Amino acid sequence: MVYVTPSDLGWRPHFYTWVQNYISEYLEGEKREFLVDLFETFVDLAFEKMKKLRDREVMATNESQNVECLCNFIEHFIKDSRIQQEEKKDVW
């Protein structure tokens, strides 16, 4: 048995699993690639900025927890916008 800590894995395994399993039905093709590009471009930069604030955290978090929270946040808005679009189609 091998134990790997979340800090050793980083945030990418959680993110790519989320994209493949949960978001693929809501975002296709270019939209999904755009989301992946945004994460690859900005998440590491955001973590660099957040390192300065680590001493102010009340409860310590790691990168995978922060990315999971971000994924949940994005998923909510993607699903919500899709539901609203479907409701508008039913009205017309």
N, CA, C and O atoms as a Tinker XYZ file with bonds, in Angstrom:
   368  protein
     1  N      0.840000   -1.166000    0.000000    73     2
     2  CA     0.000000    0.000000    0.000000    64     1     3
     3  C      0.891000    1.236000    0.000000    63     2     4     5
     4  O      1.862000    1.320000    0.751000    81     3
     5  N      0.548000    2.173000   -0.839000    73     3     6
     6  CA     1.306000    3.410000   -0.938000    64     5     7
     7  C      0.384000    4.549000   -0.548000    63     6     8     9
     8  O     -0.731000    4.656000   -1.057000    81     7
     9  N      0.842000    5.384000    0.341000    73     7    10
    10  CA     0.062000    6.546000    0.757000    64     9    11
    11  C      0.684000    7.797000    0.144000    63    10    12    13
    12  O      1.879000    8.053000    0.295000    81    11
    13  N     -0.132000    8.555000   -0.536000    73    11    14
    14  CA     0.330000    9.795000   -1.142000    64    13    15
    15  C     -0.490000   10.927000   -0.545000    63    14    16    17
    16  O     -1.720000   10.879000   -0.548000    81    15
    17  N      0.180000   11.931000   -0.040000    73    15    18
    18  CA    -0.518000   13.063000    0.558000    64    17    19
    19  C     -1.090000   13.966000   -0.528000    63    18    20    21
    20  O     -0.583000   13.989000   -1.649000    81    19
    21  N     -2.142000   14.708000   -0.201000    73    19    22
    22  CA    -2.722000   15.628000   -1.188000    64    21    23
    23  C     -1.716000   16.651000   -1.708000    63    22    24    25
    24  O     -1.781000   17.053000   -2.869000    81    23
    25  N     -0.802000   17.065000   -0.863000    73    23    26
    26  CA     0.185000   18.042000   -1.324000    64    25    27
    27  C      1.141000   17.429000   -2.343000    63    26    28    29
    28  O      1.672000   18.139000   -3.198000    81    27
    29  N      1.366000   16.113000   -2.260000    73    27    30
    30  CA     2.201000   15.446000   -3.253000    64    29    31
    31  C      1.484000   15.319000   -4.602000    63    30    32    33
    32  O      2.113000   15.420000   -5.655000    81    31
    33  N      0.188000   15.101000   -4.564000    73    31    34
    34  CA    -0.586000   14.952000   -5.792000    64    33    35
    35  C     -0.835000   16.290000   -6.480000    63    34    36    37
    36  O     -0.768000   16.389000   -7.706000    81    35
    37  N     -1.118000   17.305000   -5.693000    73    35    38
    38  CA    -1.470000   18.594000   -6.267000    64    37    39
    39  C     -2.956000   18.651000   -6.609000    63    38    40    41
    40  O     -3.734000   17.784000   -6.212000    81    39
    41  N     -3.324000   19.663000   -7.335000    73    39    42
    42  CA    -4.741000   19.908000   -7.616000    64    41    43
    43  C     -5.212000   19.284000   -8.930000    63    42    44    45
    44  O     -6.416000   19.112000   -9.122000    81    43
    45  N     -4.314000   18.948000   -9.823000    73    43    46
    46  CA    -4.697000   18.498000  -11.165000    64    45    47
    47  C     -5.488000   17.183000  -11.197000    63    46    48    49
    48  O     -6.448000   17.101000  -11.963000    81    47
    49  N     -5.150000   16.157000  -10.420000    73    47    50
    50  CA    -5.947000   14.919000  -10.491000    64    49    51
    51  C     -7.423000   15.151000  -10.159000    63    50    52    53
    52  O     -8.304000   14.609000  -10.826000    81    51
    53  N     -7.686000   15.947000   -9.142000    73    51    54
    54  CA    -9.079000   16.224000   -8.793000    64    53    55
    55  C     -9.766000   16.995000   -9.914000    63    54    56    57
    56  O    -10.897000   16.678000  -10.284000    81    55
    57  N     -9.103000   17.982000  -10.442000    73    55    58
    58  CA    -9.700000   18.814000  -11.481000    64    57    59
    59  C    -10.020000   18.010000  -12.740000    63    58    60    61
    60  O    -11.129000   18.102000  -13.268000    81    59
    61  N     -9.065000   17.228000  -13.220000    73    59    62
    62  CA    -9.302000   16.478000  -14.455000    64    61    63
    63  C    -10.342000   15.383000  -14.268000    63    62    64    65
    64  O    -11.070000   15.068000  -15.210000    81    63
    65  N    -10.431000   14.802000  -13.092000    73    63    66
    66  CA   -11.497000   13.838000  -12.807000    64    65    67
    67  C    -12.848000   14.532000  -12.832000    63    66    68    69
    68  O    -13.815000   14.001000  -13.379000    81    67
    69  N    -12.915000   15.706000  -12.246000    73    67    70
    70  CA   -14.146000   16.498000  -12.245000    64    69    71
    71  C    -14.571000   16.850000  -13.662000    63    70    72    73
    72  O    -15.749000   16.729000  -13.998000    81    71
    73  N    -13.639000   17.280000  -14.493000    73    71    74
    74  CA   -13.949000   17.643000  -15.873000    64    73    75
    75  C    -14.478000   16.427000  -16.631000    63    74    76    77
    76  O    -15.470000   16.537000  -17.352000    81    75
    77  N    -13.840000   15.283000  -16.481000    73    75    78
    78  CA   -14.251000   14.093000  -17.220000    64    77    79
    79  C    -15.577000   13.530000  -16.739000    63    78    80    81
    80  O    -16.396000   13.095000  -17.549000    81    79
    81  N    -15.800000   13.532000  -15.427000    73    79    82
    82  CA   -16.966000   12.832000  -14.882000    64    81    83
    83  C    -18.197000   13.703000  -14.671000    63    82    84    85
    84  O    -19.319000   13.209000  -14.774000    81    83
    85  N    -18.017000   14.971000  -14.381000    73    83    86
    86  CA   -19.160000   15.793000  -14.002000    64    85    87
    87  C    -19.479000   16.912000  -14.984000    63    86    88    89
    88  O    -20.649000   17.239000  -15.182000    81    87
    89  N    -18.487000   17.489000  -15.584000    73    87    90
    90  CA   -18.699000   18.660000  -16.424000    64    89    91
    91  C    -18.832000   18.299000  -17.894000    63    90    92    93
    92  O    -19.349000   19.098000  -18.675000    81    91
    93  N    -18.383000   17.132000  -18.285000    73    91    94
    94  CA   -18.380000   16.779000  -19.708000    64    93    95
    95  C    -19.783000   16.791000  -20.321000    63    94    96    97
    96  O    -19.917000   17.035000  -21.520000    81    95
    97  N    -20.817000   16.538000  -19.543000    73    95    98
    98  CA   -22.167000   16.564000  -20.103000    64    97    99
    99  C    -22.706000   17.990000  -20.244000    63    98   100   101
   100  O    -23.664000   18.212000  -20.984000    81    99
   101  N    -22.113000   18.947000  -19.553000    73    99   102
   102  CA   -22.578000   20.341000  -19.614000    64   101   103
   103  C    -21.748000   21.195000  -20.559000    63   102   104   105
   104  O    -22.266000   22.138000  -21.158000    81   103
   105  N    -20.468000   20.875000  -20.699000    73   103   106
   106  CA   -19.586000   21.634000  -21.576000    64   105   107
   107  C    -18.958000   20.691000  -22.592000    63   106   108   109
   108  O    -18.376000   19.670000  -22.226000    81   107
   109  N    -19.077000   21.032000  -23.850000    73   107   110
   110  CA   -18.476000   20.215000  -24.888000    64   109   111
   111  C    -17.376000   21.001000  -25.600000    63   110   112   113
   112  O    -17.374000   22.232000  -25.625000    81   111
   113  N    -16.455000   20.254000  -26.168000    73   111   114
   114  CA   -15.466000   20.786000  -27.087000    64   113   115
   115  C    -14.700000   22.008000  -26.624000    63   114   116   117
   116  O    -13.964000   21.972000  -25.638000    81   115
   117  N    -14.894000   23.099000  -27.368000    73   115   118
   118  CA   -14.131000   24.324000  -27.119000    64   117   119
   119  C    -14.391000   24.913000  -25.745000    63   118   120   121
   120  O    -13.476000   25.462000  -25.131000    81   119
   121  N    -15.609000   24.815000  -25.252000    73   119   122
   122  CA   -15.924000   25.363000  -23.927000    64   121   123
   123  C    -15.162000   24.619000  -22.838000    63   122   124   125
   124  O    -14.623000   25.231000  -21.915000    81   123
   125  N    -15.121000   23.295000  -22.952000    73   123   126
   126  CA   -14.392000   22.495000  -21.969000    64   125   127
   127  C    -12.892000   22.777000  -22.060000    63   126   128   129
   128  O    -12.224000   22.898000  -21.033000    81   127
   129  N    -12.364000   22.881000  -23.269000    73   127   130
   130  CA   -10.950000   23.200000  -23.448000    64   129   131
   131  C    -10.620000   24.577000  -22.880000    63   130   132   133
   132  O     -9.559000   24.770000  -22.285000    81   131
   133  N    -11.524000   25.525000  -23.064000    73   131   134
   134  CA   -11.328000   26.868000  -22.521000    64   133   135
   135  C    -11.264000   26.831000  -20.999000    63   134   136   137
   136  O    -10.415000   27.489000  -20.397000    81   135
   137  N    -12.156000   26.067000  -20.375000    73   135   138
   138  CA   -12.147000   25.940000  -18.916000    64   137   139
   139  C    -10.840000   25.311000  -18.433000    63   138   140   141
   140  O    -10.256000   25.771000  -17.452000    81   139
   141  N    -10.386000   24.273000  -19.111000    73   139   142
   142  CA    -9.125000   23.626000  -18.752000    64   141   143
   143  C     -7.963000   24.614000  -18.903000    63   142   144   145
   144  O     -7.092000   24.690000  -18.036000    81   143
   145  N     -7.954000   25.363000  -19.995000    73   143   146
   146  CA    -6.897000   26.365000  -20.203000    64   145   147
   147  C     -6.904000   27.424000  -19.112000    63   146   148   149
   148  O     -5.844000   27.849000  -18.651000    81   147
   149  N     -8.092000   27.854000  -18.694000    73   147   150
   150  CA    -8.179000   28.842000  -17.611000    64   149   151
   151  C     -7.574000   28.301000  -16.322000    63   150   152   153
   152  O     -6.812000   28.995000  -15.649000    81   151
   153  N     -7.912000   27.066000  -15.982000    73   151   154
   154  CA    -7.364000   26.465000  -14.769000    64   153   155
   155  C     -5.855000   26.324000  -14.868000    63   154   156   157
   156  O     -5.133000   26.672000  -13.934000    81   155
   157  N     -5.376000   25.811000  -16.004000    73   155   158
   158  CA    -3.938000   25.619000  -16.170000    64   157   159
   159  C     -3.175000   26.943000  -16.120000    63   158   160   161
   160  O     -2.042000   26.992000  -15.642000    81   159
   161  N     -3.789000   27.998000  -16.606000    73   159   162
   162  CA    -3.124000   29.298000  -16.652000    64   161   163
   163  C     -3.147000   30.006000  -15.307000    63   162   164   165
   164  O     -2.137000   30.578000  -14.895000    81   163
   165  N     -4.278000   29.979000  -14.618000    73   163   166
   166  CA    -4.453000   30.867000  -13.479000    64   165   167
   167  C     -4.419000   30.231000  -12.094000    63   166   168   169
   168  O     -4.164000   30.936000  -11.118000    81   167
   169  N     -4.664000   28.946000  -11.971000    73   167   170
   170  CA    -4.742000   28.348000  -10.636000    64   169   171
   171  C     -3.384000   28.370000   -9.931000    63   170   172   173
   172  O     -3.297000   28.730000   -8.757000    81   171
   173  N     -2.342000   27.990000  -10.640000    73   171   174
   174  CA    -1.014000   28.027000  -10.007000    64   173   175
   175  C     -0.614000   29.456000   -9.624000    63   174   176   177
   176  O     -0.011000   29.677000   -8.575000    81   175
   177  N     -0.952000   30.414000  -10.477000    73   175   178
   178  CA    -0.676000   31.826000  -10.147000    64   177   179
   179  C     -1.446000   32.255000   -8.903000    63   178   180   181
   180  O     -0.921000   32.970000   -8.050000    81   179
   181  N     -2.686000   31.815000   -8.813000    73   179   182
   182  CA    -3.497000   32.163000   -7.640000    64   181   183
   183  C     -2.913000   31.561000   -6.372000    63   182   184   185
   184  O     -2.904000   32.209000   -5.325000    81   183
   185  N     -2.423000   30.325000   -6.455000    73   183   186
   186  CA    -1.817000   29.703000   -5.277000    64   185   187
   187  C     -0.541000   30.420000   -4.854000    63   186   188   189
   188  O     -0.241000   30.505000   -3.663000    81   187
   189  N      0.201000   30.928000   -5.809000    73   187   190
   190  CA     1.399000   31.714000   -5.478000    64   189   191
   191  C      1.012000   32.971000   -4.701000    63   190   192   193
   192  O      1.667000   33.330000   -3.723000    81   191
   193  N     -0.047000   33.631000   -5.137000    73   191   194
   194  CA    -0.527000   34.832000   -4.438000    64   193   195
   195  C     -1.066000   34.480000   -3.056000    63   194   196   197
   196  O     -0.901000   35.244000   -2.105000    81   195
   197  N     -1.710000   33.322000   -2.952000    73   195   198
   198  CA    -2.322000   32.924000   -1.686000    64   197   199
   199  C     -1.290000   32.517000   -0.640000    63   198   200   201
   200  O     -1.587000   32.539000    0.555000    81   199
   201  N     -0.090000   32.148000   -1.064000    73   199   202
   202  CA     0.942000   31.764000   -0.101000    64   201   203
   203  C      1.240000   32.887000    0.884000    63   202   204   205
   204  O      1.600000   32.626000    2.033000    81   203
   205  N      1.095000   34.114000    0.450000    73   203   206
   206  CA     1.327000   35.258000    1.319000    64   205   207
   207  C      0.270000   35.348000    2.419000    63   206   208   209
   208  O      0.511000   35.931000    3.476000    81   207
   209  N     -0.897000   34.768000    2.162000    73   207   210
   210  CA    -2.006000   34.846000    3.120000    64   209   211
   211  C     -2.126000   33.609000    4.004000    63   210   212   213
   212  O     -3.003000   33.560000    4.866000    81   211
   213  N     -1.279000   32.626000    3.814000    73   211   214
   214  CA    -1.386000   31.372000    4.572000    64   213   215
   215  C     -1.348000   31.579000    6.084000    63   214   216   217
   216  O     -2.036000   30.869000    6.817000    81   215
   217  N     -0.574000   32.517000    6.550000    73   215   218
   218  CA    -0.487000   32.723000    7.995000    64   217   219
   219  C     -1.756000   33.342000    8.568000    63   218   220   221
   220  O     -1.947000   33.327000    9.784000    81   219
   221  N     -2.617000   33.879000    7.731000    73   219   222
   222  CA    -3.872000   34.485000    8.185000    64   221   223
   223  C     -5.045000   33.511000    8.161000    63   222   224   225
   224  O     -6.120000   33.831000    8.669000    81   223
   225  N     -4.856000   32.335000    7.584000    73   223   226
   226  CA    -5.944000   31.365000    7.521000    64   225   227
   227  C     -6.291000   30.859000    8.912000    63   226   228   229
   228  O     -5.409000   30.504000    9.694000    81   227
   229  N     -7.565000   30.831000    9.211000    73   227   230
   230  CA    -8.016000   30.311000   10.491000    64   229   231
   231  C     -7.847000   28.800000   10.521000    63   230   232   233
   232  O     -7.418000   28.225000   11.521000    81   231
   233  N     -8.192000   28.171000    9.408000    73   231   234
   234  CA    -8.064000   26.725000    9.287000    64   233   235
   235  C     -7.256000   26.445000    8.021000    63   234   236   237
   236  O     -7.619000   26.905000    6.939000    81   235
   237  N     -6.198000   25.717000    8.148000    73   235   238
   238  CA    -5.312000   25.469000    7.014000    64   237   239
   239  C     -6.007000   24.662000    5.918000    63   238   240   241
   240  O     -6.750000   23.723000    6.203000    81   239
   241  N     -5.758000   25.036000    4.666000    73   239   242
   242  CA    -6.287000   24.307000    3.523000    64   241   243
   243  C     -5.136000   23.934000    2.606000    63   242   244   245
   244  O     -4.042000   24.492000    2.688000    81   243
   245  N     -5.413000   22.972000    1.726000    73   243   246
   246  CA    -4.404000   22.627000    0.731000    64   245   247
   247  C     -4.958000   22.937000   -0.659000    63   246   248   249
   248  O     -6.121000   23.315000   -0.806000    81   247
   249  N     -4.123000   22.773000   -1.663000    73   247   250
   250  CA    -4.505000   23.148000   -3.019000    64   249   251
   251  C     -5.703000   22.352000   -3.525000    63   250   252   253
   252  O     -6.588000   22.912000   -4.173000    81   251
   253  N     -5.741000   21.064000   -3.240000    73   251   254
   254  CA    -6.848000   20.247000   -3.749000    64   253   255
   255  C     -8.180000   20.663000   -3.121000    63   254   256   257
   256  O     -9.212000   20.618000   -3.791000    81   255
   257  N     -8.174000   21.060000   -1.869000    73   255   258
   258  CA    -9.405000   21.547000   -1.235000    64   257   259
   259  C     -9.874000   22.839000   -1.885000    63   258   260   261
   260  O    -11.070000   23.022000   -2.115000    81   259
   261  N     -8.951000   23.726000   -2.178000    73   259   262
   262  CA    -9.321000   24.987000   -2.811000    64   261   263
   263  C     -9.855000   24.765000   -4.224000    63   262   264   265
   264  O    -10.822000   25.410000   -4.628000    81   263
   265  N     -9.237000   23.864000   -4.972000    73   263   266
   266  CA    -9.704000   23.578000   -6.327000    64   265   267
   267  C    -11.060000   22.875000   -6.283000    63   266   268   269
   268  O    -11.911000   23.125000   -7.136000    81   267
   269  N    -11.268000   22.007000   -5.307000    73   267   270
   270  CA   -12.573000   21.355000   -5.171000    64   269   271
   271  C    -13.662000   22.390000   -4.917000    63   270   272   273
   272  O    -14.748000   22.305000   -5.491000    81   271
   273  N    -13.382000   23.345000   -4.076000    73   271   274
   274  CA   -14.345000   24.418000   -3.800000    64   273   275
   275  C    -14.617000   25.233000   -5.068000    63   274   276   277
   276  O    -15.767000   25.559000   -5.362000    81   275
   277  N    -13.575000   25.557000   -5.806000    73   275   278
   278  CA   -13.721000   26.304000   -7.057000    64   277   279
   279  C    -14.529000   25.500000   -8.075000    63   278   280   281
   280  O    -15.380000   26.058000   -8.768000    81   279
   281  N    -14.273000   24.214000   -8.168000    73   279   282
   282  CA   -15.023000   23.355000   -9.093000    64   281   283
   283  C    -16.503000   23.302000   -8.725000    63   282   284   285
   284  O    -17.362000   23.374000   -9.604000    81   283
   285  N    -16.800000   23.179000   -7.451000    73   283   286
   286  CA   -18.197000   23.175000   -7.003000    64   285   287
   287  C    -18.888000   24.489000   -7.330000    63   286   288   289
   288  O    -20.048000   24.503000   -7.744000    81   287
   289  N    -18.180000   25.580000   -7.144000    73   287   290
   290  CA   -18.700000   26.907000   -7.438000    64   289   291
   291  C    -19.017000   27.030000   -8.927000    63   290   292   293
   292  O    -20.104000   27.470000   -9.299000    81   291
   293  N    -18.079000   26.647000   -9.763000    73   291   294
   294  CA   -18.275000   26.730000  -11.216000    64   293   295
   295  C    -19.390000   25.789000  -11.666000    63   294   296   297
   296  O    -20.219000   26.156000  -12.500000    81   295
   297  N    -19.408000   24.591000  -11.120000    73   295   298
   298  CA   -20.432000   23.605000  -11.493000    64   297   299
   299  C    -21.829000   24.131000  -11.180000    63   298   300   301
   300  O    -22.755000   23.935000  -11.967000    81   299
   301  N    -21.985000   24.785000  -10.060000    73   299   302
   302  CA   -23.279000   25.359000   -9.700000    64   301   303
   303  C    -23.750000   26.339000  -10.761000    63   302   304   305
   304  O    -24.902000   26.276000  -11.190000    81   303
   305  N    -22.884000   27.237000  -11.189000    73   303   306
   306  CA   -23.285000   28.245000  -12.163000    64   305   307
   307  C    -23.499000   27.658000  -13.551000    63   306   308   309
   308  O    -24.362000   28.129000  -14.292000    81   307
   309  N    -22.732000   26.645000  -13.913000    73   307   310
   310  CA   -22.929000   26.006000  -15.218000    64   309   311
   311  C    -24.273000   25.291000  -15.238000    63   310   312   313
   312  O    -25.033000   25.419000  -16.198000    81   311
   313  N    -24.565000   24.546000  -14.194000    73   311   314
   314  CA   -25.838000   23.824000  -14.137000    64   313   315
   315  C    -27.006000   24.795000  -14.035000    63   314   316   317
   316  O    -28.034000   24.596000  -14.681000    81   315
   317  N    -26.859000   25.840000  -13.232000    73   315   318
   318  CA   -27.926000   26.820000  -13.055000    64   317   319
   319  C    -28.239000   27.538000  -14.360000    63   318   320   321
   320  O    -29.410000   27.737000  -14.686000    81   319
   321  N    -27.224000   27.927000  -15.108000    73   319   322
   322  CA   -27.463000   28.621000  -16.374000    64   321   323
   323  C    -28.122000   27.690000  -17.380000    63   322   324   325
   324  O    -28.947000   28.130000  -18.181000    81   323
   325  N    -27.771000   26.419000  -17.347000    73   323   326
   326  CA   -28.389000   25.465000  -18.267000    64   325   327
   327  C    -29.856000   25.253000  -17.916000    63   326   328   329
   328  O    -30.698000   25.151000  -18.809000    81   327
   329  N    -30.166000   25.186000  -16.639000    73   327   330
   330  CA   -31.560000   25.034000  -16.203000    64   329   331
   331  C    -32.370000   26.248000  -16.623000    63   330   332   333
   332  O    -33.494000   26.108000  -17.103000    81   331
   333  N    -31.808000   27.443000  -16.448000    73   331   334
   334  CA   -32.516000   28.655000  -16.838000    64   333   335
   335  C    -32.749000   28.693000  -18.343000    63   334   336   337
   336  O    -33.806000   29.143000  -18.787000    81   335
   337  N    -31.789000   28.232000  -19.134000    73   335   338
   338  CA   -31.965000   28.199000  -20.586000    64   337   339
   339  C    -33.077000   27.231000  -20.971000    63   338   340   341
   340  O    -33.868000   27.523000  -21.867000    81   339
   341  N    -33.145000   26.085000  -20.302000    73   339   342
   342  CA   -34.185000   25.108000  -20.595000    64   341   343
   343  C    -35.559000   25.650000  -20.194000    63   342   344   345
   344  O    -36.545000   25.389000  -20.882000    81   343
   345  N    -35.635000   26.390000  -19.105000    73   343   346
   346  CA   -36.909000   26.976000  -18.683000    64   345   347
   347  C    -37.374000   28.027000  -19.685000    63   346   348   349
   348  O    -38.570000   28.134000  -19.959000    81   347
   349  N    -36.440000   28.804000  -20.234000    73   347   350
   350  CA   -36.817000   29.803000  -21.246000    64   349   351
   351  C    -37.340000   29.125000  -22.499000    63   350   352   353
   352  O    -38.267000   29.636000  -23.127000    81   351
   353  N    -36.771000   27.984000  -22.882000    73   351   354
   354  CA   -37.262000   27.256000  -24.060000    64   353   355
   355  C    -38.680000   26.786000  -23.829000    63   354   356   357
   356  O    -39.491000   26.810000  -24.755000    81   355
   357  N    -39.004000   26.357000  -22.613000    73   355   358
   358  CA   -40.357000   25.872000  -22.311000    64   357   359
   359  C    -41.373000   27.002000  -22.370000    63   358   360   361
   360  O    -42.526000   26.777000  -22.738000    81   359
   361  N    -40.965000   28.211000  -22.012000    73   359   362
   362  CA   -41.894000   29.355000  -22.005000    64   361   363
   363  C    -42.239000   29.757000  -23.424000    63   362   364   365
   364  O    -43.392000   30.080000  -23.706000    81   363
   365  N    -41.277000   29.745000  -24.318000    73   363   366
   366  CA   -41.526000   30.179000  -25.698000    64   365   367
   367  C    -42.175000   29.052000  -26.423000    63   366   368
   368  O    -42.483000   29.177000  -27.608000    81   367
